């Protein structure tokens, strides 16, 4: 049974999340501040942490930074701060995904399932594409000798396309694989692809009109 820690200071929200997790067969544990989260993390082997940003004692971002010193456990951030700075700060600390409040518990469960499924998938040690080197186990990408600064979603999209090189991946397939659901404005995906093209100008990433994207062989 997968063990999930829910770090949320609102008792009602915390209880709802835990009840939905337990109904899906997960072992859910609730804590209500940052220090308790770190204490529980140090004493337990966890499969996932659902972590609110605005929590007492120690902020969610600082808890995230502390955990990342020793662990790559998947982390899904909860935030009422729908601002670019917070999201980019979280991405740079290698979170698995984030959900903005208010949220649907059913959508949250889909994202949890997606994160755990991705974490269980066997990973190649290296994917080479022309000058690019992708290291799935470390979650890093090099263009020649330069490490690229990609957001988590940019990296996930690039890795998915690289693992399916030569195939046309539909927008729905990419969104289901990366976000865990397809009920998403496709412009969000298109913006991530646009950023990838800016950061990797030589990337042979083709738009197949009416279908999706293809990383050419």
C-alpha positions as CSV (number, residue, x, y, z in Angstrom):
1,X,0.0,0.0,0.0
2,X,1.4,3.4,-1.0
3,X,2.1,5.7,1.9
4,X,1.2,9.4,1.4
5,X,1.7,12.3,3.7
6,X,-0.8,15.2,3.5
7,X,0.6,18.5,4.8
8,X,-2.3,21.0,5.0
9,X,-3.1,23.2,8.0
10,X,-6.9,23.5,7.1
11,X,-8.4,20.5,9.0
12,X,-11.4,20.2,6.7
13,X,-9.3,20.2,3.5
14,X,-6.8,17.8,5.1
15,X,-9.5,15.4,6.1
16,X,-11.2,15.5,2.7
17,X,-7.9,14.7,1.0
18,X,-7.1,11.9,3.4
19,X,-10.6,10.3,3.0
20,X,-10.4,10.4,-0.8
21,X,-6.9,8.8,-0.6
22,X,-8.0,6.1,1.7
23,X,-11.0,5.4,-0.5
24,X,-8.6,4.8,-3.4
25,X,-6.6,2.3,-1.3
26,X,-3.7,4.5,-0.2
27,X,-2.3,4.8,3.4
28,X,-2.8,8.5,4.2
29,X,-1.3,10.4,7.1
30,X,-2.2,14.0,8.1
31,X,0.0,16.7,9.6
32,X,-0.7,20.4,9.9
33,X,2.5,22.3,9.9
34,X,6.0,22.3,8.3
35,X,8.0,21.1,11.3
36,X,5.6,18.1,11.8
37,X,6.0,17.3,8.1
38,X,9.8,17.2,8.3
39,X,9.6,15.1,11.5
40,X,7.3,12.6,9.9
41,X,9.3,12.5,6.7
42,X,12.5,11.7,8.6
43,X,10.8,8.8,10.4
44,X,9.0,7.2,7.5
45,X,9.4,5.9,4.0
46,X,7.0,7.8,1.9
47,X,5.7,7.2,-1.7
48,X,4.3,10.8,-2.1
49,X,3.9,14.0,-0.2
50,X,1.0,16.4,-0.8
51,X,2.4,19.7,0.5
52,X,0.6,23.0,1.0
53,X,2.7,26.1,0.5
54,X,1.0,28.3,3.2
55,X,1.5,26.3,6.4
56,X,2.6,27.3,9.9
57,X,6.0,26.8,11.5
58,X,8.0,26.3,8.3
59,X,6.6,27.2,4.9
60,X,5.9,24.6,2.3
61,X,8.7,25.9,0.0
62,X,11.2,25.6,2.9
63,X,10.0,22.1,3.7
64,X,10.4,21.2,0.0
65,X,14.0,22.6,0.0
66,X,14.9,20.7,3.1
67,X,13.5,17.4,1.8
68,X,15.3,17.8,-1.5
69,X,18.6,17.8,0.4
70,X,18.3,14.1,1.0
71,X,15.4,12.7,-1.0
72,X,13.7,12.6,-4.4
73,X,10.3,11.5,-3.1
74,X,7.6,12.8,-5.4
75,X,5.9,16.0,-4.1
76,X,2.7,17.5,-5.2
77,X,2.3,21.1,-4.1
78,X,-1.0,22.8,-3.0
79,X,-1.2,26.5,-3.4
80,X,-3.7,29.3,-3.2
81,X,-1.1,31.6,-4.7
82,X,-1.8,31.4,-8.4
83,X,1.2,33.4,-9.3
84,X,4.1,32.7,-11.7
85,X,6.9,33.3,-9.1
86,X,5.5,30.7,-6.7
87,X,5.0,28.1,-9.4
88,X,8.5,28.6,-10.9
89,X,10.1,28.5,-7.4
90,X,8.4,25.2,-6.9
91,X,9.3,23.8,-10.3
92,X,13.0,24.7,-9.7
93,X,12.9,22.6,-6.6
94,X,11.8,19.6,-8.6
95,X,8.2,19.1,-7.6
96,X,6.2,16.5,-9.4
97,X,3.1,18.7,-10.0
98,X,1.1,21.5,-8.3
99,X,-2.6,22.1,-7.8
100,X,-4.1,25.5,-7.3
101,X,-6.9,26.0,-4.7
102,X,-9.8,25.6,-4.8
103,X,-9.5,22.2,-6.5
104,X,-11.6,19.2,-7.2
105,X,-10.6,16.1,-5.0
106,X,-11.3,13.9,-8.1
107,X,-8.8,15.9,-10.2
108,X,-6.3,15.8,-7.3
109,X,-6.7,12.0,-7.2
110,X,-5.9,11.8,-10.9
111,X,-2.8,13.8,-10.4
112,X,-1.7,11.5,-7.5
113,X,-2.3,8.4,-9.7
114,X,-0.3,10.0,-12.5
115,X,2.7,10.9,-10.3
116,X,2.8,7.4,-8.7
117,X,2.5,5.7,-12.1
118,X,5.3,7.8,-13.5
119,X,7.5,7.1,-10.5
120,X,7.0,3.3,-10.9
121,X,7.9,3.4,-14.6
122,X,11.3,1.8,-15.5
123,X,13.8,4.6,-16.5
124,X,16.5,4.5,-19.0
125,X,19.9,5.6,-17.8
126,X,20.6,7.9,-20.8
127,X,18.8,9.1,-23.9
128,X,20.9,10.7,-26.6
129,X,19.4,12.9,-29.3
130,X,22.0,14.7,-31.5
131,X,23.7,17.0,-29.0
132,X,21.2,16.4,-26.2
133,X,21.8,14.0,-23.4
134,X,18.8,13.2,-21.2
135,X,19.4,11.5,-17.8
136,X,15.9,10.2,-16.7
137,X,17.2,8.9,-13.3
138,X,18.6,12.3,-12.4
139,X,16.0,14.4,-14.2
140,X,18.6,16.5,-16.0
141,X,19.3,17.4,-19.6
142,X,22.6,18.5,-21.2
143,X,23.0,20.3,-24.5
144,X,26.6,19.4,-25.4
145,X,28.3,20.3,-22.1
146,X,25.7,22.8,-20.8
147,X,23.0,21.7,-18.4
148,X,19.6,23.1,-19.4
149,X,17.4,25.0,-17.0
150,X,14.0,23.4,-17.7
151,X,10.8,23.5,-15.6
152,X,9.5,20.2,-14.4
153,X,6.8,20.1,-17.0
154,X,9.1,21.1,-19.8
155,X,11.4,18.3,-18.8
156,X,8.5,15.8,-18.6
157,X,7.3,16.7,-22.0
158,X,10.8,16.5,-23.6
159,X,11.3,13.1,-21.9
160,X,8.0,11.8,-23.1
161,X,8.7,12.9,-26.7
162,X,12.2,11.5,-26.6
163,X,10.9,8.1,-25.3
164,X,8.5,8.0,-28.2
165,X,10.8,9.5,-30.8
166,X,9.5,9.3,-34.4
167,X,5.8,8.8,-33.2
168,X,3.1,11.5,-33.4
169,X,1.8,12.1,-29.8
170,X,-1.6,13.6,-29.6
171,X,-2.2,16.6,-27.3
172,X,-4.7,14.4,-25.3
173,X,-2.1,11.7,-24.9
174,X,0.6,14.2,-23.7
175,X,-1.7,15.9,-21.3
176,X,-3.0,12.6,-19.9
177,X,0.6,11.4,-19.5
178,X,2.0,14.6,-18.0
179,X,-0.9,16.1,-16.1
180,X,-3.0,13.0,-15.5
181,X,-6.1,14.3,-17.3
182,X,-7.1,15.9,-20.6
183,X,-9.5,18.5,-19.2
184,X,-6.8,21.2,-19.7
185,X,-6.6,24.2,-22.0
186,X,-4.3,22.9,-24.8
187,X,-2.7,26.3,-24.9
188,X,-1.0,25.4,-21.6
189,X,0.8,22.5,-23.4
190,X,1.5,24.7,-26.4
191,X,3.2,27.3,-24.2
192,X,5.4,24.6,-22.7
193,X,6.4,23.4,-26.2
194,X,7.1,27.0,-27.3
195,X,9.4,27.4,-24.3
196,X,11.2,24.1,-25.1
197,X,11.8,25.3,-28.7
198,X,13.3,28.6,-27.4
199,X,15.6,26.8,-24.9
200,X,16.6,24.1,-27.5
201,X,16.5,25.9,-30.9
202,X,18.0,22.8,-32.7
203,X,15.4,20.4,-31.3
204,X,13.6,18.6,-34.2
205,X,10.1,19.1,-32.6
206,X,7.4,19.1,-35.2
207,X,3.9,20.3,-34.9
208,X,1.5,17.9,-36.7
209,X,-1.6,20.1,-37.4
210,X,-4.8,18.6,-36.0
211,X,-3.0,15.8,-34.2
212,X,-0.2,16.8,-31.8
213,X,3.6,16.8,-31.7
214,X,6.5,14.6,-33.0
215,X,10.1,14.5,-32.1
216,X,11.7,13.6,-35.4
217,X,14.2,10.8,-35.8
